Amino acid sequence: MKTNKKIVIGNIKMNIITRKDREEYIEALIQESKSVDYEKLSIIMCPSLVHLENFSDNFSDNEIEIGAQNIHWESKGAYTGETSIEMVNDLGAKYSLVGHSERRQQFNETNEEVNLKVKSLLKNKMIPIFCFGEAREERNSGVTKEVISEQIADGLRDVSAADVSNIIFAYEPVWSISDGVHPAEIPTSDEIMEVKILVKKIVAEEYDEDAAEEIDILYGGSVTSENVKQACIDSGVDGVLVGGQSLDPKKFIELVNVLGE
Ligand code: PGA
């Protein structure tokens, strides 16, 4: 669903712990985001589920939109510890991350489960932010394209041509996502551009050229205000998915505003 705006998604992960932290964060984000030019930019924040309702309420008359970090594909039932799409949607979320590498690696989320989540979100008129990308070993052994092609083919299985353009694609190479251990590293803008071309090619082959034109493709992994030009503008993608730097509203909005220049 292409717009000419750059999309910036803040993935807060399991951060912002207390209600006090949340209040301070939201207040700072409201203040800082006054400088954002929403003609050129759109912002989607993905807080923890326990903070989601509060984020939605605070940003309901603001341009910032809200997404979940995870959902279950079933609408209700005996799924202890899970949260349905209808639940987060009712609290104001219009988006959800799907297939983030931390879920794939730490919670054994499979391509099949990612596919169930994508289809269920689309059925409920929510926008999946579909994350994919290769691990360091896969990159080193030269199978990046194969891995990405499989993740996309499996993740989009049985998604209609009309629906595919309602998905936001987020290329997140696992090796570039900050883990607090390894120094931050991001692909070159050419490497990101190659993945963008690959995704468009896959979508054009599976669906058609129009669908490939319509999709938004983002980059994510160690994005900061210093490297966001390389990661997004030079590579020609439609936006970025930001983890670490979204935890500080001032730095986050600094990063956002680089894309609005
Ligand atoms: P990072 O996280 O910006 O902290 O590397 C990105 C992500 O995991 O979505």
Residues whose N, C-alpha, C, O or C-beta is under 5 A from the ligand:
A	BS01	PGA	N11 S176 I177 S178 G220 G221 S222 V223 L241 V242 G243 G244
